[in-house]
Amino acid sequence: MIAGLGLPFVTVDLALRADGVWRVMELGDGQVSDRPTTLEPQTMITALLVAAR
């Protein structure tokens, strides 16, 4: 499905439903993806690394 978009890069926003099933909320080409400017890069990197454990 995603390969059919013909984009070199995509972003996907996901939500975990109460029943434990993941749901795709939004799929985009990544042009507007960014961290909030009020959040230091290291803070976001640390949160992502912790969540990946």
C-alpha positions, 0 to 999 in steps of 0.5 A: 500500500505505502509503496504504491504512493511512489514517495521516497519518504512517508510519515505515519501517525498511529494511535493505540486503541483501548482494545490494544489494536493500532490504528493509522490516523494519518499518512503523509509525505513528511513535509510537515513533520517536526518536533515542537520548537519548545522541545529540546532535541535531546529530550525527544530523542531520550523519550523515543529511546525509552519508549523503544525498550 
